[in-house]
């Protein structure tokens, strides 16, 4: 596996994997996680097109980025459903308020 850079993974593959992991960790902050996830997927695809070096890290970045996008969509949809339920059913809102203290 020795290549031009001595068998080390390309920087874009490492960036893809790191951005994918950061995106998953920050998935509750969608405004930070979505850009990281998109960059992870883009860098991962670019690495896969270049050749076999760093393929595993690129795939990890792509998977983490895709999982983050799906997770954020689910979180946003859940928040919308919760807000709709609170607006439509006042007793649900009162129950929610009583749970918070």
N, C-alpha and C positions, 0 to 999 in steps of 0.2 A: 504494500500500500504506500510505497514511497512515491511521492509526487514532486511537484515543483517546490512545495514548501516543506519537504521532509516528512511527509505522512501526517502532518497536523491538519486538523479540520479547518476549512476556510472560515474566515471571520464572519461571513454572512450566515453560515450555518450556526455558529455559536450565537450570533445576534438573533437569529430566528428562534432558537430554543429558549434563550433567556427572555426574549420579549413574550413568547408564548407562556412561559411560567409566570412572568410578572402579570400578564393579562388575566390568568386564572386567579391569581392571588388578589388582584384588584377588581374582580368581577362585580363587587358591590358598588364600585365607583365607575359607572358605565362610561363617563366622559374621559376617564383615563384608560380603562381596559379596552374599549373598542379600537382606539388608534393603535395600541400595542398589539392587539390581536390581528388587525389588518396588516400591520408591518411584519408580524411573524409569518403570516401566510405568504405575503409577497416575497419576503426574503427566502423562505423555504422553497417556494416554486422556482425562484431564480437559481438557487443552489442545485436543485434537482435537474434543471436544464443544463447546467454546466458540466456535470459529470458525477462519478460515484463518490468522490471525497466529501465527507460530511453529510452523507445521505441520511444516516440515522438521526442526527441532530436536526436536520431540516424537516424530516417527517415528524419528529417530536414537536417542533415548533408549529407545523401546520395543524397537527391534531389539537394541540393546546389552544391555538388561535380559533379553530373551528368550534371547539367545545365552549370557549369563552363567549363567542358570538351567540351560540344557542342558549347558553345559560343567561346571558344578559337579556335576550329576547323574552325568555320565560319570566325573569324577574320583573321586567317592565310590564308584561302582560298581567302578571299577578298583582302588581301594584294598581294597575288600571281596574282590574276586577274588584279589588278591595275598596278602592275609592268609589266605584260605582255602587257597591253594596252599601257602603256607609251613606251615600247620598240618597239611595232609594229606600233604605230601611232604617229609620231613626233608632229603633230598638237595638239594631246591630251596633250602631255607633255608641249608644249608651253602654252596651255590654263591653265593647272595646275600651271605652273610657274607664269603666269600673275595674277592668283587668290591669290597666296601667297604674291604678292607685288613685 
